[in-house]
Amino acid sequence: MKKLLVLMTVCLMILGAIGCSKAPVGGDDAKLKVALCVSGPVNDGGFCAGAYEGLLLAEKDLNVQVSYTENVEITDIEAVFTDYASQGYDLIIGHGFQFGDPALKVGEKYPDTKFVCTNASAKSENVASYELGGKDGSYVMGALAAYMTTSNKIGMIAGMEGPSQIKIIEGYKMGAKSVNPDIEVLYTFTGSFTDVAKGKDAAVAMIDSGADVIAHCANQAGMGGIKAAQEAGILATGNCDDQYEAAPDTIMCSDVWSTPGLIKAAIQDVLEGKFVGDFHELGMAAGMVDIAPYHDFEDKIPQDVKDNIAKLVQSIKDGKLEVPSVSELTD
């Protein structure tokens, strides 16, 4: 009986360890050790989930050993990076612009470890930034919102203020004003990518100010904005993934980022010896950004609007329209 109790205790300890935020996924026979760090949960249905999907794709298709840590707070980034580097990981990926500066600091101490940060601008000999051209998708969503608003006022909810988030906001504003130069675009930073309540409060404030279309680029926090739009009976657009299932009567379209493709591409660059410590941007023209189907709104959005949006998307994909990259707020 005592042996059985000891065995059960050991098993519980092992299960407890597996349940921690840091979770190994791949096996020991992989060629490259890759770690992914994300700011939120890997089941957020958007930004973080896409990165995790890309990690699993790389594990399956590229035969790499992978691990991940979710819900990484800004104050813990350097410690998490250092932990992985000290364990001999070949590539450490920080998913979000806030991972850029910590990657540079830890990268100096571990020159043999490569770091990749998404939507950041950090770069050095062993640090590279890969940015999804979210501004391309937000430009299109801004145009769609401008076509569909009846109040001539729309809103965008962002997470933490930084260059990548500002580019998305400015892209949204430019897209909306390309349709209607007089449209009013409200925007706010929640200061969080995970606080759903803050996202909802931000949207409620915009709705109270007259906005009748709500967009977001705030990951999990943005889902609060969609909830507020749903409760108010107004329109919304999704971000990063096709999010219409979260509110089929509210979300008329989403801009979809191939976050999995970006993560896999970065890992493949390292695996094939093509890693360059520089800034790399991949948008619609690179096949990394697109828009989702209209789903329940297929018959609710006028055909001429859908036609105009289709032409706009194609012009960006063909390179005929290059959405400006604006990293400072214009107003």
ZIMO-V198043 format. One record per residue. N is the residue number from 1. RES is the residue in three letters. PSI is psi in radians with two decimals (NA if undefined). NEAR is the number of other C-alpha atoms within 10 Angstrom. Layout:
[[N RES PSI NEAR] [N RES PSI NEAR]]
//
This chain:
[[1 MET -0.73 6] [2 LYS -0.70 7] [3 LYS -0.67 8] [4 LEU -0.73 9] [5 LEU -0.70 10] [6 VAL -0.76 11] [7 LEU -0.74 12] [8 MET -0.69 12] [9 THR -0.77 12] [10 VAL -0.74 12] [11 CYS -0.74 12] [12 LEU -0.66 12] [13 MET -0.69 12] [14 ILE -0.77 11] [15 LEU -0.66 11] [16 GLY -0.70 10] [17 ALA -0.71 12] [18 ILE -0.53 12] [19 GLY -0.07 10] [20 CYS 2.95 10] [21 SER -0.51 13] [22 LYS 2.11 17] [23 ALA 2.02 16] [24 PRO 2.45 14] [25 VAL -0.76 15] [26 GLY 3.10 18] [27 GLY 3.09 14] [28 ASP -0.21 11] [29 ASP 0.16 10] [30 ALA 2.75 14] [31 LYS -0.53 13] [32 LEU 2.38 19] [33 LYS 2.08 23] [34 VAL 2.31 26] [35 ALA 2.43 25] [36 LEU 2.33 25] [37 CYS 2.24 27] [38 VAL 2.68 23] [39 SER -0.36 23] [40 GLY -2.89 23] [41 PRO 2.60 19] [42 VAL -0.01 20] [43 ASN 0.56 14] [44 ASP -0.05 15] [45 GLY 0.29 18] [46 GLY -2.04 25] [47 PHE -0.94 28] [48 CYS -0.66 26] [49 ALA -0.66 21] [50 GLY -0.69 23] [51 ALA -0.73 26] [52 TYR -0.70 25] [53 GLU -0.71 18] [54 GLY -0.66 23] [55 LEU -0.77 30] [56 LEU -0.60 21] [57 LEU -0.74 17] [58 ALA -0.69 23] [59 GLU -0.76 23] [60 LYS -0.80 12] [61 ASP -0.47 11] [62 LEU -0.03 16] [63 ASN 0.93 17] [64 VAL 2.68 25] [65 GLN 2.23 24] [66 VAL 2.69 24] [67 SER 2.85 23] [68 TYR 2.74 20] [69 THR 2.18 22] [70 GLU 2.93 19] [71 ASN 0.77 16] [72 VAL 2.03 17] [73 GLU 2.68 13] [74 ILE -0.71 12] [75 THR -0.26 9] [76 ASP -0.06 11] [77 ILE -0.86 22] [78 GLU -0.71 18] [79 ALA -0.72 13] [80 VAL -0.76 19] [81 PHE -0.81 24] [82 THR -0.69 19] [83 ASP -0.84 12] [84 TYR -0.75 22] [85 ALA -0.71 23] [86 SER -0.39 12] [87 GLN -0.04 9] [88 GLY 0.35 14] [89 TYR 2.41 20] [90 ASP -0.63 19] [91 LEU 2.26 24] [92 ILE 2.20 28] [93 ILE 2.21 28] [94 GLY 2.08 27] [95 HIS 1.63 27] [96 GLY 2.64 23] [97 PHE -0.47 22] [98 GLN -0.21 23] [99 PHE -0.14 28] [100 GLY -1.01 25] [101 ASP -0.76 18] [102 PRO -0.61 21] [103 ALA -0.70 27] [104 LEU -0.72 20] [105 LYS -0.86 13] [106 VAL -0.57 20] [107 GLY -0.56 23] [108 GLU -0.59 14] [109 LYS -0.41 12] [110 TYR 1.30 16] [111 PRO -0.31 13] [112 ASP -0.11 15] [113 THR 2.37 19] [114 LYS 2.47 24] [115 PHE 2.39 34] [116 VAL 2.27 31] [117 CYS 2.32 30] [118 THR 2.54 28] [119 ASN 0.52 26] [120 ALA 3.12 26] [121 SER 0.14 22] [122 ALA 2.44 24] [123 LYS 2.47 22] [124 SER -2.98 17] [125 GLU -0.61 16] [126 ASN 0.30 21] [127 VAL 2.23 29] [128 ALA 2.63 27] [129 SER 2.27 29] [130 TYR 2.06 25] [131 GLU 2.21 22] [132 LEU 2.39 26] [133 GLY 1.12 25] [134 GLY -0.42 29] [135 LYS -0.53 29] [136 ASP -0.84 31] [137 GLY -0.70 29] [138 SER -0.53 33] [139 TYR -0.80 29] [140 VAL -0.74 28] [141 MET -0.60 28] [142 GLY -0.72 30] [143 ALA -0.77 25] [144 LEU -0.76 24] [145 ALA -0.69 28] [146 ALA -0.62 28] [147 TYR -0.59 20] [148 MET -0.27 18] [149 THR 2.57 16] [150 THR -0.24 13] [151 SER -0.15 13] [152 ASN 0.49 18] [153 LYS 2.18 21] [154 ILE 2.88 29] [155 GLY 2.59 30] [156 MET 2.20 29] [157 ILE 2.14 29] [158 ALA 2.96 27] [159 GLY -1.94 24] [160 MET 2.44 18] [161 GLU 2.23 15] [162 GLY 2.92 17] [163 PRO -0.77 18] [164 SER -0.65 25] [165 GLN -0.68 25] [166 ILE -0.69 23] [167 LYS -0.68 24] [168 ILE -0.77 25] [169 ILE -0.83 33] [170 GLU -0.63 26] [171 GLY -0.74 28] [172 TYR -0.79 31] [173 LYS -0.76 29] [174 MET -0.71 22] [175 GLY -0.76 26] [176 ALA -0.74 26] [177 LYS -0.27 18] [178 SER -0.40 16] [179 VAL -0.76 15] [180 ASN 1.77 14] [181 PRO -0.35 12] [182 ASP 0.04 12] [183 ILE 2.57 17] [184 GLU 2.16 18] [185 VAL 1.96 23] [186 LEU 2.57 20] [187 TYR 2.73 21] [188 THR 2.66 19] [189 PHE 2.21 21] [190 THR -0.35 23] [191 GLY 0.11 15] [192 SER 2.55 20] [193 PHE -0.05 22] [194 THR -0.27 22] [195 ASP 1.71 19] [196 VAL -0.65 21] [197 ALA -0.70 17] [198 LYS -0.67 21] [199 GLY -0.71 31] [200 LYS -0.76 22] [201 ASP -0.72 15] [202 ALA -0.74 24] [203 ALA -0.70 31] [204 VAL -0.73 21] [205 ALA -0.71 15] [206 MET -0.73 26] [207 ILE -0.71 22] [208 ASP -0.44 10] [209 SER 0.01 13] [210 GLY -0.05 17] [211 ALA 2.38 25] [212 ASP 0.16 23] [213 VAL 2.26 32] [214 ILE 2.26 32] [215 ALA 2.91 30] [216 HIS 2.76 32] [217 CYS 0.78 27] [218 ALA 0.38 29] [219 ASN -2.24 29] [220 GLN -0.65 24] [221 ALA -0.56 27] [222 GLY -0.41 33] [223 MET -0.45 30] [224 GLY -0.63 25] [225 GLY -0.70 32] [226 ILE -0.69 31] [227 LYS -0.73 21] [228 ALA -0.72 24] [229 ALA -0.72 27] [230 GLN -0.79 19] [231 GLU -0.52 11] [232 ALA -0.15 15] [233 GLY 0.51 13] [234 ILE -3.12 18] [235 LEU 2.77 23] [236 ALA 2.86 29] [237 THR 2.59 28] [238 GLY 3.07 31] [239 ASN 2.50 28] [240 CYS -0.77 28] [241 ASP 2.94 22] [242 ASP 1.75 21] [243 GLN 0.25 22] [244 TYR -0.51 24] [245 GLU -0.39 10] [246 ALA -0.46 15] [247 ALA 1.34 18] [248 PRO -0.45 15] [249 ASP 0.02 16] [250 THR -0.76 25] [251 ILE 1.91 27] [252 MET -0.39 27] [253 CYS 2.91 26] [254 SER 2.59 26] [255 ASP 2.28 24] [256 VAL 2.19 22] [257 TRP 2.40 29] [258 SER 1.12 22] [259 THR -0.74 27] [260 PRO -0.72 21] [261 GLY -0.67 20] [262 LEU -0.81 22] [263 ILE -0.79 26] [264 LYS -0.70 21] [265 ALA -0.72 15] [266 ALA -0.74 24] [267 ILE -0.71 26] [268 GLN -0.62 17] [269 ASP -0.76 12] [270 VAL -0.78 17] [271 LEU -0.63 17] [272 GLU 0.14 8] [273 GLY 0.39 8] [274 LYS 0.13 11] [275 PHE 2.29 19] [276 VAL 2.20 17] [277 GLY 1.45 17] [278 ASP -3.04 16] [279 PHE 2.24 19] [280 HIS 2.16 18] [281 GLU 2.26 17] [282 LEU 2.05 18] [283 GLY -2.51 21] [284 MET -0.70 26] [285 ALA -0.44 20] [286 ALA 0.05 13] [287 GLY 0.30 12] [288 MET -0.17 19] [289 VAL 2.46 25] [290 ASP -3.02 24] [291 ILE 2.68 24] [292 ALA 2.93 19] [293 PRO 2.86 14] [294 TYR -0.24 18] [295 HIS -2.09 15] [296 ASP -0.20 15] [297 PHE 0.11 16] [298 GLU -0.68 13] [299 ASP -0.03 9] [300 LYS -0.40 10] [301 ILE 2.22 15] [302 PRO 2.53 12] [303 GLN -0.65 11] [304 ASP -0.56 10] [305 VAL -0.81 14] [306 LYS -0.68 15] [307 ASP -0.76 11] [308 ASN -0.69 14] [309 ILE -0.71 18] [310 ALA -0.73 13] [311 LYS -0.67 12] [312 LEU -0.82 18] [313 VAL -0.78 21] [314 GLN -0.64 16] [315 SER -0.58 15] [316 ILE -0.74 20] [317 LYS -0.64 19] [318 ASP -0.15 13] [319 GLY 0.08 12] [320 LYS -0.53 11] [321 LEU 2.08 14] [322 GLU 1.97 13] [323 VAL 2.16 21] [324 PRO 2.51 13] [325 SER 1.77 16] [326 VAL 1.97 16] [327 SER 0.13 16] [328 GLU 2.42 14] [329 LEU 2.35 11] [330 THR -0.22 9] [331 ASP NA 4]]
//
